[in-house]
Amino acid sequence: MPVAAEAARLLGTPLDLCAVRKIGSPNNPELALGAVASGGIRIFNTDLAAALGVSPTGLQDAAQAQETELERVETACRAGWPSLDLVGKPALLVDDGVATGATLRAAAASVRARGASRVTIAAPAAPAEVLPALRTAADAVLVLITPEPFLGVGACYREFPQVPSGEVARLLEESRTAAPAWTRGRSPENARPATVHSPEAP
């Protein structure tokens, strides 16, 4: 959220939240077998799941568990602020970094389902091999660096603490209260909402 909040401030666009949760492998929670996002979006890496012996039923059960957590996280992070109206408007989807790309692809599907006319994904860092999949999920992808070898998102930062839900809520409130009145609810046709992807908020 801090990266997206700064992008929204610099661009002069309203800030919103797109909550996403990773579906981790049973033996390695950091390895994404898929992801769930707001609006009932589910994406799966079925080939990887099959290779690891995870059944389709197991994947669905894991998705259901993450959706329950997703609802709790989004409620805590929004703190009563409604979703922006994205219908017919472009959305900038910002993440602090990309690992497998699963959560960002789910987030892109989520904002498209909310009616966004164009989706641009932006992140400071990502492994080069995930960019083709991101380009199939979005209309444009902006990534500053693709380190080789890619040692994880955290390795691209001097400090990379987890952002608590209270901080997400504070940044969202700060953006909404500082913005013109129309950004707090429905927005006009020429608005350009900035959307934040927050997969692992506690």
Long-range contacts (C-beta under 8 A, 24 or more apart in sequence): 1-163, 1-167, 1-168, 1-171, 1-172, 1-196, 1-198, 1-201, 2-96, 2-163, 2-167, 2-171, 3-94, 3-95, 3-96, 3-124, 3-196, 4-94, 4-95, 4-194, 4-195, 4-196, 4-197, 5-171, 5-174, 5-175, 5-196, 7-92, 7-94, 7-122, 7-194, 8-94, 8-175, 8-194, 8-196, 9-175, 11-92, 11-192, 11-194, 13-92, 13-191, 13-192, 13-193, 13-194, 14-84, 14-175, 14-176, 14-179, 14-183, 14-184, 14-187, 14-191, 14-193, 14-194, 15-171, 15-172, 15-175, 15-176, 15-194, 15-195, 15-196, 16-83, 16-84, 16-86, 16-172, 16-193, 16-194, 16-195, 16-196, 17-74, 17-77, 17-78, 17-83, 17-168, 17-172, 17-195, 17-196, 17-198, 18-93, 18-107, 18-110, 18-111, 18-195, 18-196, 18-197, 18-198, 19-70, 19-73, 19-74, 19-77, 19-198, 19-199, 19-201, 20-70, 20-103, 20-104, 20-106, 20-107, 20-110, 20-197, 20-198, 20-199, 21-66, 21-67, 21-69, 21-70, 21-73, 21-103, 21-199, 21-200, 22-66, 22-102, 22-103, 22-199, 22-200, 23-59, 23-62, 23-63, 23-66, 23-102, 24-62, 25-52, 25-54, 26-52, 26-54, 26-58, 27-52, 30-99, 31-100, 32-99, 32-100, 32-102, 32-103, 33-59, 33-62, 33-102, 34-59, 34-62, 34-63, 34-102, 34-106, 35-66, 35-102, 35-103, 35-105, 35-106, 35-199, 36-63, 36-66, 36-67, 36-70, 36-106, 37-70, 37-103, 37-106, 37-107, 37-109, 37-110, 38-70, 38-74, 38-110, 39-110, 39-113, 39-114, 40-67, 41-106, 41-109, 41-110, 41-113, 42-106, 43-102, 43-105, 43-106, 43-109, 45-100, 45-102, 73-165, 73-198, 73-201, 73-202, 76-165, 76-166, 76-169, 76-201, 77-165, 77-168, 77-169, 77-172, 77-198, 77-201, 78-169, 78-172, 79-169, 79-172, 79-173, 81-169, 81-172, 81-173, 81-176, 81-184, 82-185, 83-114, 84-183, 84-185, 84-187, 84-193, 84-195, 85-115, 85-185, 85-186, 85-187, 86-111, 86-114, 86-115, 86-116, 86-193, 86-195, 87-114, 87-115, 87-116, 88-115, 88-117, 88-189, 89-115, 89-116, 89-117, 89-187, 89-189, 89-191, 89-192, 89-193, 90-116, 90-117, 90-118, 90-119, 90-120, 90-192, 90-193, 91-116, 91-118, 91-119, 91-120, 91-193, 91-194, 91-195, 92-120, 92-122, 92-192, 92-193, 92-194, 92-195, 93-119, 93-120, 93-121, 93-122, 93-138, 93-195, 93-196, 93-197, 94-122, 94-123, 94-194, 94-195, 94-196, 94-197, 95-121, 95-122, 95-123, 95-197, 95-199, 96-123, 96-124, 96-153, 96-160, 97-123, 97-124, 97-125, 97-126, 97-153, 97-156, 97-157, 98-123, 98-125, 98-126, 98-127, 98-130, 98-134, 98-143, 98-153, 99-126, 99-127, 99-130, 99-152, 99-153, 100-130, 101-126, 101-130, 101-133, 101-134, 101-137, 103-197, 103-199, 104-134, 104-137, 104-197, 105-133, 105-134, 105-137, 107-195, 107-197, 107-199, 108-134, 108-137, 108-138, 109-137, 111-195, 124-156, 125-150, 125-153, 125-156, 126-150, 162-200, 162-202, 163-198, 163-201, 164-201, 164-202, 165-201, 165-202, 168-198, 168-201
